[in-house]
Each structure stands twice: as structure tokens, then as C-alpha cells.
């Protein structure tokens, strides 16, 4: 944890321990930071997992991705390191459970795509290749479509009141 605290000062990233209180979908969770911080710093943080893109809740494998993430991290104590915010105002970051990278686990189990941007392959390309070869999870679904292409083709999911959590 001391190394994380030092890294925070050097990179401007925020590192903290907390408990996952809600899973919005396959790549977004709410984390309640541990006590011992100021009242403002203890507010729940909406965290978008960096480096992955899980199916939208209304598309193929979306419900399974959300359920897999919830079964893995909901009510668990995790280690978080944020790296700024995304275009929706969510904290963007990495999450570890008992030392394991949760995003790597999601891709390896076939619940999310490795997220590459432009010419960058993304951090979980190897996990995706292995999951795809094994036809794990969404990689075994013939109509699975990366969320960015799904949104371009169909628009965003229709969200009812209070569902966009």
C-alpha cells in the first residue's frame, strides 16, 4: 500500500481500498472507500474499469457479464487505482481483488473485450486471444458484437428510470 501511495504522488492517480457496493454492468461498479479518509473522500465512487469493454446490458452476453462481475466483486474489499475520468464523468481505473486484476479476469473468462484504441492493442489482448480460441463466454456467441459497434448500429440501450446506475 505504501508503494501505491508513493505512485499516487508521482502520477496524480488516486489509489485506495474500498468495498464494491453496486455493479452497474460488466465494466462499471460503485466502490465505497474505506474509513479513515475525509468525509468527501468516503463518498462512493463510480468506477469504469479501464482496458475492457463489456457488452451493454441489452445486448448478447450483457446480463451474463454483469452477473459475472457481481458474483466476483460485489461486497468484496478491493484495491482501486484511478486514472482520471471518462467522457461520462466516471472515474476510470484498475481494480484488484486479492491481488488479481479484475479486468484481466473478465476478459479471460469471456465476459468482456480487451479495449484497444486506434492502433493500440489494449492491455488484455493475450487474455482475449485465449478466451476466443477456447470460445469462452461471449466469444462462443455467434452474434456477439463489441459494444462500440453495437452502439453505432443500434444506439444506446433503452434505460428505464433509475436503471443507469
Buried (B, 14 or more C-beta within 10 A) or exposed (E): EEEBEEEBEEEEBBBBBBBBEBBBBBBBBBBBBEEEEEEEEBEBBBBBBBBBBBBBBEBBBBBBBBBBBBEBBBEEBBBBBBBEEBEEEBBBBBBBBEEEBBBBBBBBBBBBBBBBEEEEEBBBBEBBEBBBEEEBBBBEBEEBBBBEEBBEEEEEBEEEEEEEE
